[in-house]
Amino acid sequence: MSGVLAPHGAARSHPVTCSSVGYVAGRAFRNSRALPPHRKRLVTPEPEVQKAEGFFEAMRQAAWQHIKQKYEGAEFEHLVRRLLECIYKDGRVEHWGGAGEKGADLIVFTRDPLGIEYKIAVQVKLHQGTEDDTTALSQIKQAREYHKVDAGVVVTTAEQMSEAFQARREALEEELGIDIRLVDRDEFVELVMAHLGKAKANVRDDVVDLLQRSTVTSELLESTPITDRVYEELQQIPMSKVQRAGLRVLHQNRGGGVHLIRVELPREAAEGTADQAARDIAAYLERLAPQARGRQTEASYNAGSGTSTTHLDLTLELAR
């Protein structure tokens, strides 16, 4: 993981750089060295430097507030997956979160310059304050035993790690013989700003590329690169918390260039809200992969035991 995520505790650089800031900071440092010893303690950062530091901090806080308001639970795991896909451009990221995850919310597959593949288990935790819960470390140990991973990463929204947590991590590294990397809230936000800001803006092209790279299956699948991408885009559509929590995206490559994308949306007592969200999702699906042939969008109502959902199916055919 070297060269991608800096070693824990290493100095962090801001994802947004400015040559004028570096010039001002350097000039302030040189001026401080030129002062007599008895006056050096009186030196304060120049206004330009203070403004730059305030700007970076304001950006980080604004980004964190947006993440906190928009992403909860499984949604946050999808955000982390998208981030890792940007960081490991030549690798792949699989989602394992939920029942049967065996210690890994996500697994990153990457290769070194000689083509040797490495697996990295990622645990994602939405915590606050100081990280003191070592459950994530125990899960990394489980992932090492079950998935045979070569390293572990714990991504947490906690602001810092406790001494007990750090000690347990170091002991587990020694026990398992692997690196376990910790990413706290500030570093996570900086990584989001640095990498997701550079992601492709044209999501439709991304979706077509993912569809073409998918393999033929006999059933609808969830938690694949294509479903994660569509799920991420659907987060921009207004819907209730119940709808957002129960939203599912599935995909099936039927072969011959034919694909089925299904979106399942929970229905609530306030059906007007559900109907509007369903219409918005249907409109999104109509805009997806506009170059495809044989497009057909269908909506159906499914009443199960205790729950009911609206199914929105998009069938399309891509040129081979």
C-alpha positions in Angstrom: 0.0 0.0 0.0 3.0 2.3 0.0 2.7 5.2 -2.4 -1.1 5.2 -2.1 -2.0 5.7 1.5 0.9 7.3 3.5 2.1 5.4 6.5 0.0 6.1 9.6 1.3 9.1 11.5 3.1 10.5 8.5 2.7 14.2 7.7 -0.3 14.9 5.4 -0.3 17.2 2.5 -3.4 19.2 1.5 -5.1 17.8 -1.6 -5.4 21.4 -3.0 -2.0 23.1 -3.6 -1.2 26.6 -4.5 2.3 27.8 -5.4 1.7 31.3 -4.0 1.0 29.7 -0.6 4.3 27.9 -0.7 6.1 31.1 -1.6 4.5 33.1 1.2 5.2 30.3 3.8 8.8 30.1 2.7 9.2 33.9 2.9 7.8 34.0 6.4 10.2 31.2 7.4 13.2 33.1 6.0 12.2 36.3 7.6 11.9 34.6 11.0 15.5 33.3 10.7 16.7 36.8 10.0 15.4 38.2 13.3 17.5 38.4 16.5 17.0 35.5 18.8 15.1 37.6 21.4 12.5 38.6 18.8 11.9 35.2 17.1 9.1 34.2 19.6 7.1 37.3 18.5 6.9 36.2 14.9 3.3 35.2 13.8 2.3 33.7 10.4 1.6 36.3 7.8 -2.0 37.1 7.0 -1.7 35.3 3.6 -0.6 32.1 5.3 -3.4 32.3 7.9 -6.0 32.8 5.2 -4.7 29.8 3.2 -4.8 27.6 6.3 -8.3 28.8 7.1 -9.3 28.1 3.5 -8.1 24.5 3.6 -9.8 23.9 7.0 -13.1 25.4 5.7 -13.0 23.1 2.7 -12.4 20.1 4.8 -15.2 21.0 7.2 -17.6 21.7 4.4 -16.8 18.3 2.7 -17.2 16.5 6.0 -20.6 18.1 6.7 -21.8 17.1 3.2 -20.6 13.5 3.7 -22.2 13.3 7.2 -25.6 14.5 5.9 -25.7 12.5 2.7 -24.2 9.1 3.6 -25.4 6.7 6.3 -24.7 3.0 6.8 -24.4 1.1 3.6 -24.4 4.4 1.6 -21.1 5.3 3.4 -19.6 1.9 2.4 -20.5 2.7 -1.2 -18.7 6.1 -0.9 -15.6 4.4 0.4 -15.7 1.8 -2.4 -15.9 4.6 -5.0 -12.9 6.3 -3.3 -10.9 3.1 -3.4 -11.7 2.6 -7.0 -10.2 6.0 -7.8 -7.1 5.3 -5.6 -6.5 1.8 -7.1 -7.3 2.7 -10.7 -5.7 -0.5 -12.1 -7.2 -2.8 -9.5 -10.7 -3.8 -8.5 -12.8 -3.4 -5.4 -15.4 -5.9 -4.2 -18.2 -5.2 -1.8 -18.7 -7.9 0.9 -20.5 -5.9 3.7 -23.4 -7.5 5.4 -24.3 -11.0 6.3 -21.4 -13.4 5.4 -18.8 -10.7 5.0 -16.2 -12.7 6.9 -14.4 -9.7 8.3 -14.3 -7.5 5.2 -16.8 -4.7 4.2 -14.6 -4.3 1.0 -11.7 -6.2 -0.5 -9.3 -4.4 -2.8 -7.4 -6.5 -5.4 -4.3 -4.8 -6.7 -1.0 -5.9 -8.4 2.6 -4.9 -7.9 4.9 -3.9 -10.8 5.7 -7.6 -11.3 2.0 -8.5 -11.7 1.7 -10.3 -8.3 -1.8 -9.8 -6.8 -2.4 -8.6 -3.3 -5.7 -8.5 -1.4 -6.5 -5.8 1.1 -9.4 -6.1 3.6 -11.2 -2.9 4.4 -13.4 -2.3 7.5 -15.7 0.8 7.4 -16.9 2.3 10.7 -19.2 5.3 11.3 -18.0 6.3 14.7 -17.5 9.6 16.6 -14.9 11.1 18.9 -12.0 8.7 19.8 -11.9 5.3 18.2 -11.7 2.8 21.1 -13.8 -0.1 19.7 -11.4 -2.8 18.5 -14.1 -4.8 16.8 -12.8 -3.6 13.4 -9.4 -5.1 14.2 -10.9 -8.4 15.2 -12.7 -8.4 11.8 -9.5 -7.7 10.0 -8.1 -10.8 11.8 -11.1 -12.8 10.5 -10.6 -11.5 7.0 -6.9 -12.6 7.2 -8.0 -16.1 8.1 -11.0 -16.5 5.7 -10.1 -14.3 2.7 -6.3 -14.7 3.0 -5.7 -11.0 2.7 -2.3 -9.5 2.6 -3.1 -6.2 4.5 -5.9 -4.5 6.3 -7.4 -1.0 6.4 -9.8 0.5 8.9 -11.6 3.6 7.7 -13.3 5.4 10.5 -15.1 8.7 10.9 -13.7 8.9 14.4 -11.4 11.9 14.9 -8.6 10.0 16.5 -7.5 6.6 17.8 -7.1 5.8 21.5 -3.7 4.5 22.8 -5.4 1.1 23.5 -6.6 0.9 20.0 -3.1 1.7 18.6 -1.5 -0.8 20.9 -4.0 -3.5 19.8 -3.3 -2.7 16.1 0.5 -3.0 16.6 0.1 -6.3 18.4 -2.2 -7.7 15.7 0.2 -6.6 13.0 2.9 -8.6 14.8 0.6 -11.6 15.3 -0.7 -11.7 11.7 2.5 -10.6 9.9 0.6 -7.9 7.9 0.3 -4.2 7.8 -3.0 -2.7 9.2 -3.5 0.9 8.1 -5.8 3.3 10.0 -7.6 6.2 8.3 -9.4 8.7 10.6 -11.9 11.3 9.7 -9.6 14.1 8.6 -7.5 11.9 6.4 -10.6 10.3 4.9 -12.0 13.7 3.9 -8.7 14.7 2.4 -8.6 11.5 0.4 -12.1 12.2 -0.9 -11.2 15.7 -1.9 -8.0 14.6 -3.6 -9.3 11.6 -5.5 -13.0 11.8 -6.0 -12.7 15.4 -7.2 -10.7 14.0 -10.1 -13.2 11.2 -11.0 -14.8 11.2 -14.4 -17.7 13.7 -14.8 -19.4 11.7 -17.5 -21.0 8.9 -15.6 -23.0 7.6 -18.6 -19.7 6.7 -20.3 -18.6 5.0 -17.1 -21.8 3.0 -17.0 -21.6 1.8 -20.6 -18.0 0.7 -20.0 -19.0 -1.2 -16.9 -21.8 -2.9 -18.7 -19.6 -4.0 -21.6 -17.0 -5.4 -19.1 -19.5 -7.4 -17.1 -19.9 -11.1 -17.4 -23.0 -13.1 -18.4 -25.0 -14.3 -15.4 -28.1 -16.5 -15.0 -29.6 -14.2 -12.3 -29.8 -10.6 -11.1 -26.8 -9.6 -9.0 -26.3 -6.9 -6.3 -23.0 -5.2 -5.2 -21.3 -5.3 -8.5 -19.4 -2.4 -10.1 -22.4 -1.4 -12.3 -24.9 -1.6 -9.5 -22.7 0.4 -7.2 -22.3 3.1 -9.9 -26.0 3.4 -10.5 -26.7 3.3 -6.7 -24.3 6.2 -6.2 -26.1 8.3 -8.9 -29.5 7.6 -7.5 -28.4 9.2 -4.2 -28.9 12.6 -5.9 -32.7 11.9 -6.3 -34.9 13.2 -3.4 -36.4 10.4 -1.4 -37.3 9.6 2.2 -35.0 8.0 4.7 -37.0 4.7 4.5 -36.7 4.7 0.7 -33.0 5.5 0.8 -32.3 2.9 3.4 -34.2 0.2 1.4 -33.1 1.2 -2.1 -31.6 -1.7 -4.0 -30.0 -1.9 -7.5 -29.5 -5.2 -9.3 -28.0 -6.1 -12.7 -28.0 -9.0 -15.1 -25.9 -9.4 -18.2 -28.2 -11.7 -20.3 -25.7 -12.2 -23.1 -25.7 -10.9 -26.6 -25.3 -7.3 -25.4 -28.6 -7.4 -23.6 -28.7 -6.1 -20.0 -31.4 -5.7 -17.3 -31.0 -3.1 -14.6 -33.6 -3.3 -11.8 -34.1 -0.7 -9.1 -36.2 -1.7 -6.0 -37.8 1.2 -4.1 -39.7 0.6 -0.8 -43.3 1.9 -0.8 -44.6 3.9 2.2 -47.9 5.0 3.5 -47.4 8.4 1.8 -47.6 6.9 -1.7 -47.3 10.3 -3.3 -43.7 10.5 -2.1 -42.9 7.0 -3.3 -44.5 7.7 -6.7 -42.5 10.9 -7.2 -39.3 9.1 -6.3 -40.2 6.3 -8.7 -40.9 8.7 -11.5 -37.5 10.4 -10.9 -35.7 7.1 -10.9 -37.5 6.1 -14.1 -36.5 9.3 -15.7 -32.9 8.7 -14.7 -33.0 5.2 -16.2 -34.3 6.6 -19.4 -31.2 8.8 -19.7 -28.8 6.0 -18.9 -26.7 4.8 -21.8 -28.6 6.8 -24.5 -26.8 5.0 -27.3 -28.3 1.6 -26.4 -30.9 0.0 -28.6 -34.1 -1.7 -27.7 -34.6 0.3 -24.6 -37.6 -0.6 -22.5 -38.5 0.6 -19.0 -41.2 -1.1 -16.9 -42.6 -0.5 -13.5 -44.3 -3.2 -11.3 -45.6 -3.4 -7.7 -44.5 -6.2 -5.5 -46.3 -6.8 -2.2 -44.3 -9.1 0.1 -44.7 -10.3 3.7 -44.8 -7.0 5.7 -43.1 -5.0 2.9 -44.0 -3.7 -0.5 -41.7 -2.4 -3.2 -41.8 -0.7 -6.6 -39.7 -2.5 -9.2 -38.3 -0.4 -12.0 -36.7 -2.5 -14.8 -34.6 -1.1 -17.6 -33.8 -3.5 -20.5 -31.3 -2.3 -23.1 -29.0 -3.7 -25.8 -25.5 -2.5 -26.4 -23.7 -2.8 -29.7 -21.1 -5.6 -29.5 
